[in-house]
Amino acid sequence: MPSTLAPFNRKGALITELLVIICLALVPLFVTFPYRVNIFLSWEGAYRISQGQIPYKDFGLPLGYGFWLMPALFFKLFGPQLISLVKAQVFMNILAGLSFRYILQSLNVRPAIRVLSVLLFVLSYSFFNFWPWYNQTVIVYELIGLAFLFRFLMGPGGKLRYVFLFLAAAFTFLSFFTKQDGGGLALLLALALLGYNAFVTKRWLDVPVFLAFYGLVAAAFIVPLLPYGFGYWFNHGQAPHNSRLSLYDILSEIMGASQWIKFYFVMVVVCLAPVFPDWKGFLVKREAMLFTLLTLGILVEAAIFQVTSYTPPDNNIFFHAFAFAFIASRLSEQLHLQLERWGAFTLTAALVLLWWSGSFWKYLDRIVARIVPHEQVIAGKASATTVDSSSYAIYNPQISATGENVVSRNNFMLNTDTTDVPVEKWIFSDLWAFEKIYMPPSTVEGMKRLMAMPVVKEKKEALKLLNMTELTPLAQAMPYQLETGSDYPLWYHLGVGMFNRQLEMFSNKVKNHHYDVVLYEYAPGNNNFFPFALRYELQQHYRKVDEFLAPRRPTNAIIEVFVAK
């Protein structure tokens, strides 16, 4: 196709992709955030490693520590603030976008489709991932590993290419050492791609060399940890851990839901229908087959990952951009679509933006709400004189300007939660570790009272404090000495981050009044998110002196402050 028709030559496509990847990744640096549920875990792991603590020796966790490496580095660079976690995630999002782009480039995806796919990848997966979380980091490391793997598969020959195979193995292991399920699936996908390539090229040694590199990196990470109870902590599905790999759950989720995954699978089959009569010929088309295996492998991985890593519920949506790139490439070839033309490209990009408008609509909504007319109501204003005004306001919380009751999609169900604090009423704390992070006023005031307690002021760094809450950055703000030991859990979710052995240890310490102060988060709706049994022991052996809201939404948990009787 003549270059005069193409808005994206190699240089133009690269510049556009970099602008999309980098500019959208940088957006979180210019906004403030409400306190993120579960982010306490990211902060404490990064803080401990940045302070020189060694995983499994100084604290235990049922994962590898790959997830905390980048946040710990950013704590070293910018300090142990919550906002430093956002900066680490900005960098991870850039790495993810660049890796995805390079994978498509290695497969010779046409520039226009590649740019559209990069735009979709950013909008559908990385743009709203402001905070680091291991269920996302495991995929980022996988993407980096796949990028190096495709450099090995599709790049120039020579011995230097094995450097890229080593890097592919290293990041694939790092994915596994971040989260076992996603990392294990990443390894299987890499082996499938390598196995096919070896079958076509007859380079059979590539697979064992990759496995040897993988084993070498694994040994370098794991062997030094063996003396510290690594086999107990690292979740292989053995006792006391519970395996999440359930064939029934996977089948139930796929057949009962997974609409997008099934849709993409059907579309992939439809796009491949023309090659079925000559499937043997297609089998030896290396580039096309690698693209097909990659797309199907990503769909299978997403189908399993959504079951084994079920929170948050949208952590597996990395598959959209891969499926789009494959389907768009096949259809444009079969239907002779000229997406390189300015008009066709602009229209398609607009459709992609419309498709994933939810990613950026919450920012535009604040502006649109001021411009576009919409229903205005006056809360609790009654014009009827024949009814009691107080009861009218209670049972009719939204009244129109004419005095009539308003029932709409926004209020047809009434919120009876009297403890809820809307996010717009949250406030900032003066504590450095919480800079740019707002929380319920009760939480902020509760932290002030905690830090003003006589025992806290008197003992200072000698304070023995058990912080069994989501406010782990208090370790920097107060400060107090973090407990360490190979049997000390990084977090306290019973059956997930700690087990009965650790519960017994904490119970005995409480019975013996080991701690000066204990902060316990009571979240009755969460299954032993913080062990309920320990709260019982605290009620028996300690005295509760304060309580305030935990920094979550909805505000359905409280933080209780106990001191020794």
C-alpha positions in Angstrom: 0.0 0.0 0.0 1.4 3.4 -0.9 2.9 5.2 2.1 1.0 8.4 1.2 -2.2 6.7 2.3 -0.8 5.6 5.7 -0.9 7.9 8.7 1.4 5.4 10.4 4.7 4.5 8.9 7.1 2.8 11.3 8.2 6.0 13.0 4.7 7.5 13.2 3.3 4.3 14.6 6.0 4.2 17.3 5.5 7.8 18.3 1.8 7.4 18.6 2.1 4.2 20.6 4.6 5.7 23.0 2.3 8.7 23.5 -0.7 6.5 24.3 1.3 4.2 26.6 3.2 6.9 28.5 0.7 9.8 28.6 -2.2 7.7 29.9 0.1 5.9 32.4 1.2 9.3 33.8 -2.4 10.5 34.6 -2.4 9.1 38.2 0.5 11.3 39.1 -1.7 14.4 38.8 -4.7 13.3 40.9 -5.4 12.4 44.6 -6.9 9.1 45.7 -9.3 7.6 48.3 -7.6 5.0 50.5 -7.5 1.8 48.5 -9.0 -1.4 49.9 -6.2 -4.0 50.6 -3.4 -1.6 49.6 -2.1 -2.0 53.1 -0.6 -5.4 52.0 1.3 -3.8 49.1 2.7 -1.1 51.4 3.9 -3.3 54.2 5.6 -5.8 52.0 7.4 -3.0 50.1 8.3 -1.3 53.4 9.8 -4.3 55.0 11.9 -5.2 51.9 13.0 -1.6 51.5 14.1 -1.6 55.2 16.4 -4.6 54.4 14.1 -7.4 55.7 14.3 -10.7 53.9 11.1 -12.5 52.9 10.6 -15.9 54.7 13.4 -15.0 57.1 11.8 -11.9 58.6 8.2 -12.5 57.5 6.2 -15.2 55.8 3.9 -15.1 52.8 2.1 -17.7 50.7 3.4 -16.2 47.5 6.8 -15.4 46.0 8.0 -11.9 46.7 8.2 -10.8 43.0 5.3 -8.5 43.4 7.0 -6.4 46.1 10.3 -5.8 44.2 9.2 -2.8 42.2 7.3 -1.1 45.0 10.3 -1.6 47.4 12.5 0.0 44.8 10.2 3.0 44.5 10.1 3.3 48.3 13.9 3.5 48.2 13.7 6.2 45.5 10.7 8.3 46.8 10.2 7.2 50.4 7.6 4.9 52.0 4.5 6.8 51.1 1.3 5.3 49.8 1.6 7.6 46.8 5.0 5.9 46.0 3.0 2.8 45.2 1.1 4.7 42.5 4.4 5.8 41.0 5.6 2.2 40.9 2.4 1.2 39.2 2.8 4.0 36.6 6.2 2.4 35.7 4.7 -1.1 35.6 1.9 0.1 33.3 4.5 1.6 30.9 6.4 -1.7 30.9 3.2 -3.6 30.2 2.2 -1.4 27.3 5.7 -1.5 25.7 5.8 -5.3 26.1 2.4 -5.7 24.5 3.4 -3.4 21.6 6.6 -5.4 21.0 4.8 -8.7 20.9 2.6 -7.4 18.2 5.5 -5.9 16.3 7.3 -9.2 16.4 4.3 -10.8 14.8 4.3 -8.2 12.0 0.9 -6.8 12.9 0.1 -4.0 10.6 0.9 -0.5 12.1 -2.7 0.8 12.2 -4.0 -2.4 13.9 -1.1 -2.4 16.3 -1.8 1.2 17.3 -5.5 0.5 17.8 -4.6 -2.6 19.8 -2.2 -0.7 22.0 -5.0 1.9 22.6 -7.4 -0.9 23.5 -4.8 -2.5 25.8 -4.3 0.7 27.7 -8.0 1.5 28.0 -9.1 -2.0 28.9 -6.4 -3.1 31.2 -3.7 -0.7 32.5 -5.3 2.8 32.6 -7.5 2.2 35.6 -4.9 0.1 37.4 -3.5 2.9 39.6 -2.4 0.8 42.5 0.0 -2.2 42.3 -1.6 -5.6 43.1 -0.1 -9.0 42.6 -2.9 -10.2 40.4 -1.9 -7.5 37.9 1.8 -7.6 38.4 1.9 -11.3 37.6 0.5 -10.5 34.1 3.0 -7.6 33.6 5.9 -9.9 34.2 4.4 -12.5 31.9 4.1 -9.9 29.1 7.7 -8.9 29.6 8.7 -12.5 29.4 6.6 -13.0 26.2 8.2 -9.9 24.6 11.7 -11.4 25.2 10.5 -14.8 24.0 9.2 -13.4 20.7 12.4 -11.5 20.3 14.1 -15.0 20.5 11.6 -16.6 18.2 11.3 -14.0 15.5 14.5 -12.0 15.8 17.8 -12.5 14.1 19.7 -15.7 14.6 23.1 -16.2 16.3 24.2 -17.0 19.8 23.2 -13.6 21.1 19.5 -14.6 20.8 19.9 -17.0 23.7 20.3 -13.9 25.9 16.7 -13.1 25.1 15.7 -16.7 25.8 17.3 -16.4 29.3 15.5 -13.1 29.9 12.2 -14.7 28.8 12.8 -17.5 31.3 13.8 -15.1 34.0 10.6 -12.9 33.7 8.4 -16.0 33.3 9.8 -17.3 36.6 9.3 -13.9 38.2 5.7 -14.1 37.1 5.4 -17.4 38.9 7.2 -16.0 41.9 4.6 -13.3 42.0 1.5 -15.5 41.8 1.6 -19.2 41.3 -1.6 -19.6 39.2 -0.9 -16.8 36.6 2.8 -17.6 36.6 2.2 -21.3 36.1 -0.1 -20.5 33.1 2.5 -18.1 31.8 5.0 -21.0 31.8 2.7 -23.3 30.0 2.0 -20.7 27.3 5.7 -20.1 26.8 6.3 -23.8 26.5 3.5 -24.2 24.0 4.9 -21.4 21.8 8.5 -22.8 22.1 7.2 -26.4 21.4 5.5 -25.4 18.2 8.5 -23.3 17.1 10.8 -26.3 17.7 8.4 -28.5 15.8 8.5 -26.2 12.7 12.2 -25.2 12.8 13.5 -28.6 14.2 15.5 -26.7 16.8 14.5 -29.2 19.6 17.1 -28.0 22.1 15.3 -24.6 22.5 12.7 -26.1 24.9 15.2 -27.8 27.3 17.5 -24.8 27.2 14.5 -22.6 28.2 13.7 -25.0 31.0 17.3 -25.0 32.1 17.4 -21.2 32.2 14.1 -21.2 34.2 15.4 -23.7 36.7 18.6 -21.7 37.1 16.7 -18.5 37.9 14.3 -20.4 40.2 17.3 -21.9 42.1 18.9 -18.5 42.5 15.7 -17.2 44.1 14.6 -20.2 46.1 17.6 -22.0 47.4 18.7 -19.1 49.8 15.2 -19.2 51.3 15.0 -22.9 52.1 16.4 -22.6 55.7 13.5 -20.2 56.6 10.4 -22.3 56.2 9.9 -21.6 52.5 8.2 -25.0 51.9 5.7 -24.2 54.6 4.8 -20.7 53.3 4.9 -21.1 49.6 1.5 -22.3 48.5 1.7 -25.5 46.6 -1.9 -26.5 47.5 -0.6 -28.6 50.4 -1.7 -28.3 54.0 -2.2 -25.9 55.6 -3.0 -24.2 52.3 -6.2 -24.7 50.3 -5.9 -25.3 46.6 -8.0 -22.9 44.4 -7.7 -25.1 41.3 -11.2 -26.6 41.0 -12.3 -28.1 37.7 -15.9 -27.7 38.6 -15.5 -24.0 39.4 -13.7 -23.4 36.1 -16.4 -25.2 34.1 -19.1 -23.4 36.0 -17.6 -20.0 35.4 -16.9 -20.7 31.7 -20.4 -22.1 30.9 -22.3 -19.8 33.2 -20.5 -16.6 32.5 -17.3 -15.6 30.6 -19.3 -14.0 27.8 -16.4 -12.0 26.3 -14.0 -15.0 26.4 -16.5 -17.2 24.6 -17.3 -14.5 22.1 -13.6 -14.0 21.2 -13.1 -17.8 20.9 -16.0 -18.0 18.5 -14.6 -15.1 16.5 -11.2 -16.6 16.4 -12.7 -19.8 15.0 -14.7 -17.8 12.4 -11.6 -15.9 11.3 -9.7 -19.2 10.9 -12.5 -20.9 9.0 -11.0 -20.1 5.5 -7.8 -22.0 6.4 -9.5 -25.2 7.6 -9.5 -26.9 4.1 -5.7 -26.5 4.0 -5.0 -26.8 7.7 -1.7 -28.7 7.1 -0.4 -25.8 5.0 -1.5 -23.3 7.7 0.2 -25.4 10.4 3.6 -24.6 9.0 3.0 -20.9 8.6 5.1 -20.0 11.6 4.1 -16.4 12.2 0.4 -17.0 11.7 0.4 -20.1 13.9 2.4 -18.4 16.7 -0.2 -15.5 16.7 -3.0 -18.1 16.8 -1.5 -20.0 19.7 -0.7 -16.9 21.6 -4.3 -15.6 21.3 -5.9 -18.9 22.2 -3.5 -19.4 25.0 -4.3 -16.0 26.5 -8.0 -16.8 26.3 -7.5 -20.1 28.1 -5.3 -18.4 30.7 -8.0 -15.7 31.3 -10.7 -18.3 31.7 -8.7 -20.2 34.4 -7.2 -17.1 36.1 -10.7 -15.6 36.8 -11.4 -18.6 39.0 -8.1 -19.1 40.8 -7.6 -15.3 41.3 -11.2 -14.2 41.9 -10.6 -10.8 43.4 -10.9 -8.2 42.1 -13.4 -9.6 39.6 -11.9 -7.9 36.5 -8.2 -8.8 37.0 -8.3 -11.2 33.9 -9.3 -8.6 31.3 -5.8 -8.5 29.7 -7.2 -10.8 27.0 -9.3 -8.1 25.2 -6.4 -6.5 23.3 -4.8 -9.8 22.2 -8.1 -11.0 20.8 -8.8 -7.7 19.1 -5.4 -7.7 17.5 -5.8 -11.2 16.1 -9.4 -10.8 14.9 -8.8 -7.3 13.4 -5.7 -8.7 11.6 -7.5 -11.7 10.1 -10.6 -9.7 9.1 -8.6 -6.8 7.5 -6.7 -9.4 5.5 -9.8 -11.4 4.4 -12.0 -8.3 3.8 -9.2 -6.1 2.4 -9.9 -3.4 4.9 -7.6 -0.4 4.5 -7.4 0.7 8.1 -4.2 2.6 7.3 -6.3 5.3 5.6 -6.9 8.3 7.9 -10.6 8.1 7.7 -10.9 4.4 8.4 -8.3 4.6 11.2 -10.0 7.6 12.8 -13.4 6.0 12.7 -12.1 2.7 14.2 -10.2 4.6 16.9 -13.4 6.5 17.8 -15.3 3.1 18.0 -12.6 1.7 20.3 -12.9 4.8 22.5 -16.7 4.4 22.6 -16.4 0.7 23.4 -14.2 1.4 26.4 -15.5 4.8 27.4 -16.1 3.5 30.9 -12.4 3.8 31.5 -12.4 7.6 31.2 -16.0 8.5 31.6 -15.8 9.0 35.3 -13.4 11.9 34.6 -15.6 13.4 31.9 -18.7 12.9 33.9 -17.8 15.7 36.3 -17.7 18.1 33.3 -20.7 16.7 31.4 -22.9 16.8 34.6 -22.5 20.6 34.6 -23.5 21.0 30.9 -26.1 18.4 30.1 -29.5 18.9 31.7 -30.5 16.1 34.1 -32.9 15.4 36.9 -32.5 17.8 39.8 -34.0 16.9 43.2 -34.1 18.5 46.6 -33.5 16.0 49.3 -36.0 15.9 52.2 -38.0 19.0 51.0 -41.7 18.4 51.4 -44.5 20.6 50.0 -47.4 18.5 51.2 -49.0 20.0 54.3 -51.2 17.0 55.1 -48.3 14.7 56.2 -45.7 15.0 58.9 -42.7 16.7 57.4 -40.1 14.6 59.4 -41.5 11.3 58.3 -42.1 12.6 54.8 -38.4 13.5 54.5 -37.4 10.0 55.8 -39.5 8.0 53.5 -39.3 10.4 50.5 -35.6 11.4 50.4 -35.7 13.0 47.0 -38.4 15.6 46.1 -38.6 17.4 42.8 -39.0 21.2 42.6 -42.7 20.7 42.2 -42.9 18.9 45.5 -43.6 15.4 44.0 -41.7 12.3 45.1 -39.0 11.3 42.6 -38.4 7.6 41.8 -35.6 7.0 39.2 -32.8 4.6 38.4 -30.7 6.6 40.9 -33.0 6.1 44.0 -35.5 3.4 43.4 -33.7 1.4 46.2 -33.0 3.3 49.4 -29.7 3.0 51.2 -30.4 2.2 54.8 -26.7 1.9 55.8 -26.5 4.5 58.5 -22.7 4.1 58.9 -21.8 4.9 55.3 -19.6 7.9 54.7 -19.7 9.1 51.1 -16.3 9.5 49.5 -16.9 13.2 48.9 -16.9 13.7 52.6 -13.5 12.0 53.1 -10.6 14.2 54.2 -6.8 14.2 54.0 -4.5 13.3 56.9 -1.5 15.4 58.0 0.7 12.3 58.2 3.4 12.2 55.6 3.0 8.5 54.7 -0.7 9.2 53.8 0.0 12.3 51.6 -2.5 12.8 48.7 -4.7 10.0 50.2 -8.1 10.9 51.7 -10.0 8.8 54.2 -13.2 9.0 56.3 -12.9 11.8 58.9 -13.4 9.2 61.7 -10.3 7.3 60.5 -8.2 10.5 60.4 -9.3 11.6 63.8 -8.8 8.1 65.2 -5.2 8.1 64.0 -4.6 11.4 65.7 -6.0 10.1 69.0 -3.9 7.0 68.7 -0.7 8.9 68.3 -1.6 11.2 71.2 -2.0 8.2 73.6 0.3 8.5 76.7 1.7 5.0 76.2 2.6 5.8 72.6 4.3 9.1 73.4 6.2 7.6 76.4 7.6 4.4 74.7 8.0 5.8 71.2 10.1 3.4 69.1 10.2 0.9 72.0 6.4 0.6 71.8 5.2 -3.0 71.3 2.3 -2.6 68.9 0.3 -5.2 67.0 -1.2 -3.5 64.0 -3.9 -5.9 62.7 -5.6 -3.3 60.5 -5.3 -1.8 57.0 -3.4 1.2 58.4 0.0 -0.4 57.9 1.7 3.0 57.0 1.4 3.9 60.7 4.7 1.9 61.0 6.4 4.9 59.4 4.3 7.6 61.0 4.5 6.6 64.6 7.0 4.7 64.4 7.0 1.3 66.2 9.2 -1.7 65.8 7.8 -4.2 63.3 7.9 -7.8 64.5 10.0 -10.2 62.5 10.5 -13.9 62.3 10.2 -16.8 59.9 6.8 -17.6 61.4 5.5 -14.0 61.4 2.9 -13.5 58.6 3.0 -10.5 56.3 -0.8 -10.2 56.6 -3.5 -11.7 58.8 -6.2 -13.2 56.6 -6.7 -16.6 58.3 -6.4 -19.4 55.8 -4.8 -17.1 53.2 -2.0 -15.1 54.6 -1.7 -16.9 58.0 -2.8 -20.2 59.4 -3.7 -21.8 62.7 -0.1 -22.0 63.8 0.3 -18.2 63.6 -3.1 -17.7 65.2 -2.0 -19.7 68.2 1.2 -17.7 68.4 -0.7 -14.4 68.5 -3.2 -15.7 70.9 -0.5 -16.7 73.4 1.1 -13.2 73.1 -2.2 -11.6 73.8 -2.8 -13.8 76.8 0.6 -12.9 78.1 0.1 -9.2 77.6 3.1 -9.1 75.2 1.8 -5.9 73.4 1.3 -2.5 74.8 -1.3 -1.6 72.2 -3.2 -3.7 69.8 -5.1 -2.3 66.8 -7.7 -4.8 65.5 -9.9 -4.3 62.5 -13.3 -5.8 62.9 -14.8 -6.6 59.5 -17.7 -8.9 60.3 -18.7 -9.3 56.6 -15.3 -10.7 55.6 -14.4 -14.3 56.4 -11.7 -14.0 59.0 -10.0 -11.1 57.1 -8.6 -10.5 60.5 -9.0 -13.6 62.8 -12.2 -13.4 64.8 -10.8 -15.7 67.4 -8.1 -13.2 68.3 -10.7 -10.5 68.9 -12.2 -12.8 71.5 -8.9 -13.1 73.2 -8.4 -9.3 73.1 -11.8 -8.8 74.8 -10.8 -11.2 77.6 -7.2 -9.9 78.2 -7.1 -6.3 77.0 -9.2 -3.2 77.4 -10.8 -1.4 74.5 -10.1 2.3 74.7 -11.2 3.6 71.3 -12.7 2.7 68.0 -13.0 4.5 64.6 -14.0 3.6 61.1 -11.6 1.6 58.9 -10.7 3.3 55.6 -12.9 1.2 53.3 -16.0 1.8 51.2 -18.6 0.9 52.2 -17.5 1.8 55.7 -18.5 -1.5 57.1 -15.5 -2.2 59.3 -14.2 -0.6 62.5 -10.7 -0.3 64.0 -10.6 -1.1 67.7 -7.8 0.1 70.0 -6.9 -2.2 72.9 -4.4 -1.7 75.7 -3.3 -4.2 78.3 -5.5 -4.4 81.4 
